[in-house]
Amino acid sequence: MRTDEIIEHLAAMPPRAPDVAAVPPIERVAMVTRMGRGLRQWKRETLADFAQVSLSTVERVERADLGDDHHRPEHL
C-alpha cells in the first residue's frame, strides 16, 4: 500500500474498545514503522540490520503487506 492508502484505511477504522487487548492493524504497524525509521533517519537496510530481519521483511511491513492469508493473526 502507498502511504496515502494506509492513512485513509486507518482513518476509516472504527475505534477499538478501550479495555480490550487486540493485535494492532497492520496499517498501524506500517505507519509507526515508517515514522520511527524516518525520525531516526535510518535507511530500510539499517532497520533490517538492527531488527535482525531481511530487507524484504522491512519493505513488506512498511507496505502493510502480510502476504498469504494464513499468516494473518485471526488465522493463528
PEZI-V832136 format. One record per backbone hydrogen bond with DSSP energy under -0.5 kcal/mol. NH is the residue of the N-H (numbers start at 1). CO is the residue of the C=O. If there is no record, write none. Layout:
nh & co
NH & CO
NH & CO
This chain:
nh & co
6 & 2
7 & 3
8 & 4
9 & 5
10 & 6
11 & 7
12 & 8
13 & 9
13 & 10
20 & 17
21 & 19
28 & 25
29 & 25
30 & 26
31 & 27
32 & 28
33 & 29
34 & 30
35 & 31
36 & 32
37 & 33
38 & 34
39 & 35
40 & 36
41 & 37
41 & 38
42 & 37
47 & 43
48 & 44
49 & 45
50 & 46
51 & 47
52 & 48
52 & 49
53 & 48
58 & 54
59 & 55
60 & 56
61 & 57
62 & 58
63 & 59
64 & 61
65 & 60
66 & 64
71 & 68
72 & 69
75 & 72
76 & 73
